[in-house]
Amino acid sequence: MQKRELSKLGGGSSSFATATPPKRGRPFGSGNNNSLSAAGSVAAAESIALSSILGPSLQVHNLLSEQNNKRIVIALQSGLKSELTWALNALTLLSFKEKEEVRKDATPLAKIPGLLDALLQIVDDWRDIAFPKELQRTPRVRLLGANSPVSGFGSEYEALDLNDAHPRSGLASSSSSTGTLGHKDPRNHHPSEWWFDEDTLFNLDEEGRAEKQQCAVAVSNIIRNFSFMPDNETVMAQHRHCLETVFQCIEGHSTEDEELVTNALETIVNLAPLMDLRIFSSSRPSYIKITVKHAVQAIMGILGSSVKAWNCAAAELLGRLIINPDNEPFLLPFAPQIYRRLVDLLSLPAADAQAAAVGALYNLSEVSMDCRLKIASERWAIDRLLKVLKVPHPVPEVCRKAAMILESLVSEPQNRAHLLAFENAFAEFLFLDSKYSDTFGRILYELSSRPSNKVGTAQGIWGMSM
């Protein structure tokens, strides 16, 4: 089946193609260091047009990629705190790029063998233990080696800390360690300082769970940055384990860490134009057993959540997924809920919510006649689209799409009864707003060029009943 073109054509002389959906941007970082101003000016002189660089990209210099790519993967797979911390810090720094920064001779990290799977395994490990406390087993008391100064359970440093000339932050003092014979003092140990401790494995107590959660959030931020680089998109959009992991994170948005959910959601939004939901029912190996229905239900849960930023991202995600006709059979059964929620977002005063809702409705109105009929029959849909134009929205592209939605709705004869009630409003835009006069001229022409135009127009204006 031919993929639906991303660029949609309007009617008449005002038709033009829209660009590929942009990436979700990232705010400017700190740039107040005066010592870097000279280097920044030199880099800007050697770079291409900076306006074409949108958002961060995951890149690393060839030298580091050639010498340390295997070490990074092995460090992620080791499970050792110090190795894992080094790898996550390195990837976090390498994955972030300011808009003014230009890196030459760069290699996409998503193509390093085993790196994406190693990162995903860290998130999966956290999800495996992220259960409610009442479902968790209580910590088992370790009695083996309790009378020995070296127990083998990671307490050697506390037990042998008498003559340690370099005390470690987060560990008990010498006096307390000798008094407890190798047992940690929880009062002197803080979860935020775990990366300074001895190089041990993670535990499954409360402290270990907090450490695992920090690692999972850091990995989700790195994977989010992966999705900003064009060279990584195809690899990630066809990686079933990656999609299953991020969908599992947003599926548990009510109980999961908010930053983890946000990073997972933005990752899916970036990959949506290349995503085919049929991958969840394909023959590719599955790691988490998420079905297509579960994936769509996870998106609907985010769309109806109480967090406005998540609502906007979910609306944008639906608008990008519906571009692929192969996704229609999975999304259209939820169409009534989608239309209702998108119209609700149009009523919010926030400009980003209105932009996300208009973009999704614009793509949905191009899908089929049934979509156009359902959108027009949704209560307040036409009125709120007109309000987006009356305010107007600060982004001209959003206003243009709102007008194009109205034009697509009037192309269906069954929608004339809904649109005739707004004929006066259409005429005002025709004479008062030159930017959209052509669009509303075609709308009025469609409303008045039918055999029953006289009766229909009168009924729409004066409220006559048949």
DOMARDO-180611 format. One record per residue (C-alpha): residue number from 1; residue in one letter; x negated, y negated, z. Coordinates in nm, 3 decimals, always signed. Example, Ala and Ser with C-alpha at 12.3 -4.5 7.8 and 13.67 -1.06 7.14 Angstrom:
<nodes>
NODE  1  A  -1.230  +0.450  +0.780
NODE  2  S  -1.367  +0.106  +0.714
</nodes>
This chain:
<nodes>
NODE  1  M  +0.000  +0.000  +0.000
NODE  2  Q  -0.129  -0.345  -0.086
NODE  3  K  -0.226  -0.550  +0.218
NODE  4  R  -0.026  -0.866  +0.262
NODE  5  E  -0.234  -1.165  +0.166
NODE  6  L  -0.338  -1.387  +0.453
NODE  7  S  -0.273  -1.693  +0.243
NODE  8  K  +0.094  -1.766  +0.197
NODE  9  L  +0.235  -1.991  -0.071
NODE  10  G  +0.499  -2.251  -0.008
NODE  11  G  +0.758  -2.356  -0.263
NODE  12  G  +0.727  -2.622  -0.532
NODE  13  S  +0.448  -2.873  -0.559
NODE  14  S  +0.353  -2.866  -0.190
NODE  15  S  +0.247  -2.502  -0.192
NODE  16  F  -0.106  -2.426  -0.084
NODE  17  A  -0.298  -2.142  +0.073
NODE  18  T  -0.372  -2.120  +0.444
NODE  19  A  -0.709  -2.019  +0.574
NODE  20  T  -0.803  -1.704  +0.759
NODE  21  P  -0.688  -1.718  +1.122
NODE  22  P  -0.962  -1.891  +1.318
NODE  23  K  -1.139  -1.742  +1.614
NODE  24  R  -1.033  -1.840  +1.961
NODE  25  G  -1.283  -2.112  +2.041
NODE  26  R  -1.509  -2.146  +2.340
NODE  27  P  -1.564  -2.472  +2.530
NODE  28  F  -1.885  -2.662  +2.505
NODE  29  G  -2.147  -2.557  +2.755
NODE  30  S  -2.370  -2.780  +2.958
NODE  31  G  -2.575  -3.001  +2.732
NODE  32  N  -2.695  -3.276  +2.971
NODE  33  N  -3.057  -3.167  +2.998
NODE  34  N  -3.264  -3.451  +2.855
NODE  35  S  -3.566  -3.229  +2.808
NODE  36  L  -3.379  -3.027  +2.550
NODE  37  S  -3.261  -3.324  +2.344
NODE  38  A  -3.571  -3.333  +2.123
NODE  39  A  -3.560  -2.961  +2.054
NODE  40  G  -3.189  -2.985  +1.985
NODE  41  S  -3.238  -3.260  +1.729
NODE  42  V  -3.505  -3.059  +1.547
NODE  43  A  -3.279  -2.752  +1.539
NODE  44  A  -2.992  -2.961  +1.409
NODE  45  A  -3.209  -3.098  +1.130
NODE  46  E  -3.305  -2.751  +1.018
NODE  47  S  -2.956  -2.605  +1.046
NODE  48  I  -2.667  -2.597  +0.808
NODE  49  A  -2.354  -2.798  +0.869
NODE  50  L  -2.273  -2.751  +1.237
NODE  51  S  -1.902  -2.787  +1.172
NODE  52  S  -1.903  -2.444  +1.011
NODE  53  I  -2.028  -2.277  +1.332
NODE  54  L  -1.719  -2.194  +1.535
NODE  55  G  -1.749  -2.028  +1.873
NODE  56  P  -2.014  -1.799  +2.013
NODE  57  S  -2.163  -1.507  +1.824
NODE  58  L  -2.340  -1.202  +1.953
NODE  59  Q  -2.688  -1.218  +1.808
NODE  60  V  -3.037  -1.123  +1.920
NODE  61  H  -3.376  -1.187  +1.770
NODE  62  N  -3.528  -0.905  +1.569
NODE  63  L  -3.825  -0.877  +1.802
NODE  64  L  -3.609  -0.806  +2.105
NODE  65  S  -3.378  -0.584  +1.904
NODE  66  E  -3.662  -0.369  +1.774
NODE  67  Q  -3.844  -0.333  +2.104
NODE  68  N  -3.564  -0.317  +2.360
NODE  69  N  -3.249  -0.189  +2.192
NODE  70  K  -3.304  +0.166  +2.314
NODE  71  R  -3.400  +0.044  +2.659
NODE  72  I  -3.078  -0.158  +2.688
NODE  73  V  -2.866  +0.144  +2.599
NODE  74  I  -3.056  +0.373  +2.837
NODE  75  A  -3.030  +0.115  +3.115
NODE  76  L  -2.654  +0.096  +3.070
NODE  77  Q  -2.628  +0.474  +3.080
NODE  78  S  -2.859  +0.520  +3.380
NODE  79  G  -2.612  +0.414  +3.649
NODE  80  L  -2.894  +0.252  +3.849
NODE  81  K  -2.809  -0.087  +3.990
NODE  82  S  -3.128  -0.266  +3.892
NODE  83  E  -3.133  -0.127  +3.538
NODE  84  L  -2.765  -0.199  +3.485
NODE  85  T  -2.804  -0.552  +3.618
NODE  86  W  -3.096  -0.620  +3.383
NODE  87  A  -2.907  -0.492  +3.081
NODE  88  L  -2.586  -0.683  +3.159
NODE  89  N  -2.773  -1.007  +3.227
NODE  90  A  -2.969  -0.972  +2.903
NODE  91  L  -2.659  -0.901  +2.696
NODE  92  T  -2.462  -1.182  +2.860
NODE  93  L  -2.730  -1.436  +2.777
NODE  94  L  -2.780  -1.306  +2.425
NODE  95  S  -2.409  -1.295  +2.352
NODE  96  F  -2.349  -1.659  +2.436
NODE  97  K  -2.431  -1.926  +2.181
NODE  98  E  -2.352  -2.292  +2.199
NODE  99  K  -2.186  -2.448  +1.897
NODE  100  E  -2.499  -2.655  +1.821
NODE  101  E  -2.737  -2.362  +1.854
NODE  102  V  -2.875  -2.202  +1.538
NODE  103  R  -3.053  -1.867  +1.558
NODE  104  K  -3.255  -1.736  +1.269
NODE  105  D  -3.353  -1.375  +1.196
NODE  106  A  -3.069  -1.238  +1.406
NODE  107  T  -2.927  -0.886  +1.422
NODE  108  P  -2.573  -0.795  +1.536
NODE  109  L  -2.592  -0.591  +1.854
NODE  110  A  -2.272  -0.397  +1.778
NODE  111  K  -2.469  -0.203  +1.515
NODE  112  I  -2.725  -0.078  +1.767
NODE  113  P  -2.653  +0.295  +1.806
NODE  114  G  -2.472  +0.382  +2.126
NODE  115  L  -2.455  +0.028  +2.267
NODE  116  L  -2.079  -0.024  +2.232
NODE  117  D  -2.000  +0.319  +2.376
NODE  118  A  -2.235  +0.259  +2.670
NODE  119  L  -2.061  -0.068  +2.750
NODE  120  L  -1.715  +0.084  +2.720
NODE  121  Q  -1.812  +0.365  +2.956
NODE  122  I  -1.877  +0.108  +3.231
NODE  123  V  -1.523  -0.029  +3.193
NODE  124  D  -1.383  +0.324  +3.185
NODE  125  D  -1.568  +0.410  +3.505
NODE  126  W  -1.406  +0.114  +3.678
NODE  127  R  -1.063  +0.201  +3.543
NODE  128  D  -1.103  +0.558  +3.670
NODE  129  I  -1.138  +0.439  +4.029
NODE  130  A  -0.907  +0.136  +4.008
NODE  131  F  -0.615  +0.299  +4.189
NODE  132  P  -0.408  +0.165  +4.477
NODE  133  K  -0.573  +0.216  +4.816
NODE  134  E  -0.306  +0.457  +4.936
NODE  135  L  -0.403  +0.693  +4.653
NODE  136  Q  -0.772  +0.680  +4.736
NODE  137  R  -0.951  +0.939  +4.942
NODE  138  T  -1.095  +0.811  +5.266
NODE  139  P  -1.475  +0.781  +5.277
NODE  140  R  -1.639  +1.103  +5.390
NODE  141  V  -1.864  +1.078  +5.695
NODE  142  R  -2.217  +1.178  +5.599
NODE  143  L  -2.373  +1.388  +5.873
NODE  144  L  -2.647  +1.557  +5.677
NODE  145  G  -2.980  +1.409  +5.781
NODE  146  A  -2.829  +1.183  +6.046
NODE  147  N  -3.119  +1.258  +6.284
NODE  148  S  -3.382  +1.207  +6.016
NODE  149  P  -3.534  +0.863  +5.948
NODE  150  V  -3.518  +0.939  +5.574
NODE  151  S  -3.172  +1.073  +5.501
NODE  152  G  -3.180  +1.075  +5.122
NODE  153  F  -2.863  +0.866  +5.101
NODE  154  G  -3.029  +0.535  +5.020
NODE  155  S  -3.107  +0.437  +5.381
NODE  156  E  -3.483  +0.478  +5.361
NODE  157  Y  -3.551  +0.106  +5.342
NODE  158  E  -3.354  +0.026  +5.655
NODE  159  A  -3.519  +0.309  +5.846
NODE  160  L  -3.872  +0.221  +5.739
NODE  161  D  -3.836  -0.157  +5.759
NODE  162  L  -4.060  -0.208  +6.063
NODE  163  N  -4.372  -0.307  +5.869
NODE  164  D  -4.206  -0.433  +5.554
NODE  165  A  -4.372  -0.760  +5.462
NODE  166  H  -4.110  -0.837  +5.194
NODE  167  P  -3.763  -0.810  +5.346
NODE  168  R  -3.482  -0.765  +5.098
NODE  169  S  -3.185  -0.996  +5.094
NODE  170  G  -2.865  -0.827  +5.201
NODE  171  L  -3.039  -0.558  +5.413
NODE  172  A  -3.030  -0.528  +5.786
NODE  173  S  -3.313  -0.675  +5.992
NODE  174  S  -3.595  -0.462  +6.133
NODE  175  S  -3.452  -0.450  +6.480
NODE  176  S  -3.104  -0.356  +6.367
NODE  177  S  -3.234  -0.095  +6.124
NODE  178  T  -3.440  +0.080  +6.386
NODE  179  G  -3.150  +0.079  +6.626
NODE  180  T  -2.912  +0.240  +6.378
NODE  181  L  -3.163  +0.496  +6.245
NODE  182  G  -3.097  +0.447  +5.878
NODE  183  H  -2.736  +0.329  +5.881
NODE  184  K  -2.647  -0.001  +5.712
NODE  185  D  -2.502  -0.281  +5.920
NODE  186  P  -2.194  -0.398  +5.730
NODE  187  R  -2.206  -0.736  +5.901
NODE  188  N  -2.540  -0.821  +5.736
NODE  189  H  -2.462  -0.682  +5.392
NODE  190  H  -2.267  -0.883  +5.138
NODE  191  P  -2.125  -0.740  +4.814
NODE  192  S  -2.243  -1.046  +4.623
NODE  193  E  -2.606  -0.953  +4.699
NODE  194  W  -2.596  -0.594  +4.582
NODE  195  W  -2.837  -0.656  +4.293
NODE  196  F  -3.115  -0.735  +4.545
NODE  197  D  -3.075  -0.401  +4.721
NODE  198  E  -3.260  -0.078  +4.665
NODE  199  D  -3.232  +0.090  +4.328
NODE  200  T  -2.958  +0.341  +4.406
NODE  201  L  -2.635  +0.466  +4.253
NODE  202  F  -2.296  +0.311  +4.311
NODE  203  N  -2.080  +0.436  +4.598
NODE  204  L  -1.702  +0.474  +4.597
NODE  205  D  -1.635  +0.281  +4.917
NODE  206  E  -1.493  -0.072  +4.918
NODE  207  E  -1.834  -0.223  +4.855
NODE  208  G  -1.902  +0.011  +4.565
NODE  209  R  -1.563  -0.064  +4.413
NODE  210  A  -1.637  -0.436  +4.426
NODE  211  E  -1.968  -0.377  +4.252
NODE  212  K  -1.804  -0.164  +3.983
NODE  213  Q  -1.545  -0.434  +3.926
NODE  214  Q  -1.814  -0.700  +3.880
NODE  215  C  -1.984  -0.482  +3.621
NODE  216  A  -1.658  -0.416  +3.435
NODE  217  V  -1.577  -0.788  +3.417
NODE  218  A  -1.929  -0.866  +3.292
NODE  219  V  -1.896  -0.597  +3.024
NODE  220  S  -1.556  -0.729  +2.915
NODE  221  N  -1.710  -1.072  +2.864
NODE  222  I  -1.989  -0.921  +2.653
NODE  223  I  -1.741  -0.721  +2.442
NODE  224  R  -1.533  -1.036  +2.398
NODE  225  N  -1.842  -1.210  +2.264
NODE  226  F  -1.899  -0.916  +2.029
NODE  227  S  -1.569  -0.993  +1.859
NODE  228  F  -1.671  -1.347  +1.767
NODE  229  M  -1.940  -1.231  +1.522
NODE  230  P  -1.813  -1.141  +1.174
NODE  231  D  -2.061  -0.856  +1.137
NODE  232  N  -1.910  -0.688  +1.443
NODE  233  E  -1.543  -0.715  +1.347
NODE  234  T  -1.517  -0.414  +1.119
NODE  235  V  -1.717  -0.192  +1.354
NODE  236  M  -1.501  -0.281  +1.653
NODE  237  A  -1.164  -0.281  +1.473
NODE  238  Q  -1.229  +0.078  +1.357
NODE  239  H  -1.369  +0.194  +1.692
NODE  240  R  -1.088  +0.384  +1.862
NODE  241  H  -1.259  +0.397  +2.201
NODE  242  C  -1.300  +0.018  +2.197
NODE  243  L  -0.936  -0.045  +2.111
NODE  244  E  -0.812  +0.208  +2.366
NODE  245  T  -1.019  +0.048  +2.641
NODE  246  V  -0.903  -0.310  +2.578
NODE  247  F  -0.538  -0.205  +2.538
NODE  248  Q  -0.559  -0.012  +2.864
NODE  249  C  -0.685  -0.327  +3.036
NODE  250  I  -0.395  -0.541  +2.916
NODE  251  E  -0.148  -0.262  +2.989
NODE  252  G  -0.236  -0.294  +3.359
NODE  253  H  -0.228  -0.675  +3.360
NODE  254  S  -0.009  -0.689  +3.669
NODE  255  T  -0.268  -0.515  +3.889
NODE  256  E  -0.596  -0.561  +3.701
NODE  257  D  -0.854  -0.836  +3.743
NODE  258  E  -0.732  -1.149  +3.561
NODE  259  E  -1.065  -1.224  +3.396
NODE  260  L  -1.090  -0.867  +3.271
NODE  261  V  -0.741  -0.891  +3.119
NODE  262  T  -0.814  -1.228  +2.959
NODE  263  N  -1.136  -1.106  +2.799
NODE  264  A  -0.966  -0.791  +2.669
NODE  265  L  -0.676  -0.991  +2.528
NODE  266  E  -0.899  -1.238  +2.345
NODE  267  T  -1.100  -0.948  +2.205
NODE  268  I  -0.785  -0.798  +2.052
NODE  269  V  -0.677  -1.136  +1.914
NODE  270  N  -1.011  -1.174  +1.734
NODE  271  L  -0.990  -0.823  +1.589
NODE  272  A  -0.618  -0.836  +1.502
NODE  273  P  -0.650  -0.934  +1.132
NODE  274  L  -0.849  -0.613  +1.070
NODE  275  M  -0.659  -0.389  +1.311
NODE  276  D  -0.440  -0.099  +1.200
NODE  277  L  -0.222  +0.038  +1.480
NODE  278  R  -0.213  +0.376  +1.309
NODE  279  I  -0.560  +0.439  +1.451
NODE  280  F  -0.393  +0.547  +1.777
NODE  281  S  -0.224  +0.836  +1.597
NODE  282  S  -0.516  +0.925  +1.371
NODE  283  S  -0.743  +1.227  +1.392
NODE  284  R  -1.031  +1.027  +1.539
NODE  285  P  -1.148  +1.138  +1.884
NODE  286  S  -0.943  +0.985  +2.163
NODE  287  Y  -1.084  +0.896  +2.503
NODE  288  I  -0.787  +0.746  +2.690
NODE  289  K  -0.484  +0.890  +2.504
NODE  290  I  -0.303  +0.562  +2.429
NODE  291  T  -0.024  +0.596  +2.172
NODE  292  V  +0.097  +0.332  +1.928
NODE  293  K  +0.411  +0.279  +2.136
NODE  294  H  +0.206  +0.221  +2.450
NODE  295  A  -0.011  -0.032  +2.267
NODE  296  V  +0.290  -0.233  +2.144
NODE  297  Q  +0.454  -0.215  +2.487
NODE  298  A  +0.133  -0.351  +2.639
NODE  299  I  +0.152  -0.650  +2.404
NODE  300  M  +0.518  -0.705  +2.492
NODE  301  G  +0.431  -0.694  +2.862
NODE  302  I  +0.172  -0.966  +2.812
NODE  303  L  +0.419  -1.170  +2.603
NODE  304  G  +0.667  -1.167  +2.890
NODE  305  S  +0.418  -1.227  +3.170
NODE  306  S  +0.412  -1.535  +3.392
NODE  307  V  +0.071  -1.657  +3.269
NODE  308  K  +0.111  -1.912  +2.991
NODE  309  A  -0.234  -1.850  +2.843
NODE  310  W  -0.152  -1.480  +2.808
NODE  311  N  +0.183  -1.564  +2.645
NODE  312  C  +0.007  -1.779  +2.384
NODE  313  A  -0.252  -1.512  +2.314
NODE  314  A  +0.015  -1.241  +2.279
NODE  315  A  +0.215  -1.455  +2.038
NODE  316  E  -0.094  -1.520  +1.830
NODE  317  L  -0.176  -1.150  +1.840
NODE  318  L  +0.168  -1.050  +1.710
NODE  319  G  +0.143  -1.306  +1.431
NODE  320  R  -0.190  -1.164  +1.317
NODE  321  L  -0.090  -0.799  +1.348
NODE  322  I  +0.223  -0.842  +1.136
NODE  323  I  +0.009  -0.960  +0.843
NODE  324  N  -0.083  -0.597  +0.784
NODE  325  P  +0.228  -0.423  +0.641
NODE  326  D  +0.113  -0.094  +0.792
NODE  327  N  +0.183  -0.241  +1.136
NODE  328  E  +0.543  -0.340  +1.056
NODE  329  P  +0.708  -0.005  +1.146
NODE  330  F  +0.562  -0.028  +1.497
NODE  331  L  +0.635  -0.396  +1.565
NODE  332  L  +0.978  -0.447  +1.407
NODE  333  P  +1.166  -0.224  +1.659
NODE  334  F  +1.072  -0.486  +1.920
NODE  335  A  +1.169  -0.777  +1.691
NODE  336  P  +1.473  -0.901  +1.892
NODE  337  Q  +1.259  -0.934  +2.205
NODE  338  I  +0.980  -1.097  +2.007
NODE  339  Y  +1.206  -1.360  +1.847
NODE  340  R  +1.371  -1.446  +2.177
NODE  341  R  +1.041  -1.493  +2.357
NODE  342  L  +0.885  -1.695  +2.074
NODE  343  V  +1.182  -1.932  +2.073
NODE  344  D  +1.140  -1.969  +2.450
NODE  345  L  +0.776  -2.067  +2.395
NODE  346  L  +0.889  -2.335  +2.150
NODE  347  S  +1.075  -2.504  +2.436
NODE  348  L  +0.761  -2.544  +2.647
NODE  349  P  +0.602  -2.890  +2.642
NODE  350  A  +0.254  -2.740  +2.608
NODE  351  A  +0.113  -2.791  +2.260
NODE  352  D  -0.076  -2.461  +2.258
NODE  353  A  +0.238  -2.260  +2.337
NODE  354  Q  +0.429  -2.428  +2.055
NODE  355  A  +0.142  -2.372  +1.813
NODE  356  A  +0.121  -2.001  +1.897
NODE  357  A  +0.498  -1.954  +1.864
NODE  358  V  +0.520  -2.140  +1.533
NODE  359  G  +0.228  -1.943  +1.390
NODE  360  A  +0.386  -1.611  +1.484
NODE  361  L  +0.731  -1.710  +1.352
NODE  362  Y  +0.571  -1.831  +1.029
NODE  363  N  +0.416  -1.492  +0.961
NODE  364  L  +0.726  -1.302  +1.073
NODE  365  S  +0.950  -1.506  +0.840
NODE  366  E  +0.740  -1.385  +0.547
NODE  367  V  +0.787  -1.016  +0.628
NODE  368  S  +1.141  -0.936  +0.513
NODE  369  M  +1.492  -1.068  +0.470
NODE  370  D  +1.601  -0.906  +0.795
NODE  371  C  +1.340  -1.106  +0.986
NODE  372  R  +1.462  -1.432  +0.837
NODE  373  L  +1.822  -1.348  +0.922
NODE  374  K  +1.738  -1.259  +1.282
NODE  375  I  +1.526  -1.572  +1.334
NODE  376  A  +1.800  -1.801  +1.201
NODE  377  S  +2.064  -1.636  +1.420
NODE  378  E  +1.850  -1.672  +1.733
NODE  379  R  +1.997  -1.939  +1.958
NODE  380  W  +1.811  -2.274  +1.960
NODE  381  A  +1.559  -2.152  +1.701
NODE  382  I  +1.635  -2.414  +1.434
NODE  383  D  +1.685  -2.693  +1.687
NODE  384  R  +1.348  -2.630  +1.853
NODE  385  L  +1.166  -2.605  +1.521
NODE  386  L  +1.303  -2.950  +1.437
NODE  387  K  +1.187  -3.082  +1.774
NODE  388  V  +0.834  -2.969  +1.692
NODE  389  L  +0.855  -3.198  +1.388
NODE  390  K  +1.025  -3.487  +1.568
NODE  391  V  +0.776  -3.521  +1.855
NODE  392  P  +0.556  -3.446  +1.644
NODE  393  H  +0.307  -3.176  +1.731
NODE  394  P  -0.050  -3.315  +1.750
NODE  395  V  -0.175  -3.058  +1.496
NODE  396  P  -0.037  -3.135  +1.147
NODE  397  E  -0.073  -2.770  +1.041
NODE  398  V  +0.176  -2.665  +1.308
NODE  399  C  +0.430  -2.918  +1.180
NODE  400  R  +0.379  -2.798  +0.824
NODE  401  K  +0.440  -2.437  +0.925
NODE  402  A  +0.754  -2.534  +1.117
NODE  403  A  +0.892  -2.699  +0.803
NODE  404  M  +0.794  -2.396  +0.594
NODE  405  I  +0.982  -2.167  +0.835
NODE  406  L  +1.298  -2.371  +0.784
NODE  407  E  +1.251  -2.352  +0.408
NODE  408  S  +1.213  -1.975  +0.419
NODE  409  L  +1.525  -1.942  +0.634
NODE  410  V  +1.740  -2.142  +0.392
NODE  411  S  +1.644  -1.908  +0.107
NODE  412  E  +1.883  -1.648  +0.251
NODE  413  P  +2.251  -1.721  +0.168
NODE  414  Q  +2.366  -1.571  +0.499
NODE  415  N  +2.175  -1.839  +0.690
NODE  416  R  +2.356  -2.139  +0.539
NODE  417  A  +2.618  -2.139  +0.812
NODE  418  H  +2.346  -2.185  +1.074
NODE  419  L  +2.157  -2.450  +0.875
NODE  420  L  +2.450  -2.665  +0.763
NODE  421  A  +2.497  -2.787  +1.118
NODE  422  F  +2.156  -2.958  +1.092
NODE  423  E  +2.212  -3.116  +0.749
NODE  424  N  +2.197  -3.471  +0.887
NODE  425  A  +1.867  -3.397  +1.059
NODE  426  F  +1.727  -3.260  +0.734
NODE  427  A  +1.835  -3.579  +0.553
NODE  428  E  +1.659  -3.795  +0.812
NODE  429  F  +1.332  -3.615  +0.753
NODE  430  L  +1.385  -3.646  +0.380
NODE  431  F  +1.402  -4.026  +0.390
NODE  432  L  +1.189  -4.111  +0.696
NODE  433  D  +0.894  -3.870  +0.679
NODE  434  S  +0.711  -3.870  +0.349
NODE  435  K  +0.480  -3.583  +0.453
NODE  436  Y  +0.766  -3.333  +0.455
NODE  437  S  +1.008  -3.501  +0.213
NODE  438  D  +0.945  -3.241  -0.059
NODE  439  T  +1.013  -2.952  +0.179
NODE  440  F  +1.336  -3.097  +0.315
NODE  441  G  +1.441  -3.198  -0.035
NODE  442  R  +1.426  -2.833  -0.137
NODE  443  I  +1.612  -2.734  +0.180
NODE  444  L  +1.896  -2.977  +0.105
NODE  445  Y  +1.902  -2.864  -0.257
NODE  446  E  +1.949  -2.502  -0.149
NODE  447  L  +2.231  -2.602  +0.087
NODE  448  S  +2.418  -2.800  -0.181
NODE  449  S  +2.351  -2.606  -0.502
NODE  450  R  +2.586  -2.312  -0.441
NODE  451  P  +2.940  -2.271  -0.577
NODE  452  S  +3.089  -2.320  -0.231
NODE  453  N  +2.878  -2.624  -0.153
NODE  454  K  +3.163  -2.873  -0.105
NODE  455  V  +3.350  -2.666  +0.148
NODE  456  G  +3.030  -2.557  +0.320
NODE  457  T  +2.892  -2.909  +0.346
NODE  458  A  +3.213  -3.050  +0.481
NODE  459  Q  +3.245  -2.774  +0.730
NODE  460  G  +2.886  -2.827  +0.845
NODE  461  I  +2.920  -3.205  +0.888
NODE  462  W  +3.277  -3.256  +1.009
NODE  463  G  +3.328  -2.926  +1.186
NODE  464  M  +3.623  -2.818  +0.968
NODE  465  S  +3.757  -2.470  +1.038
NODE  466  M  +3.867  -2.238  +0.760
</nodes>
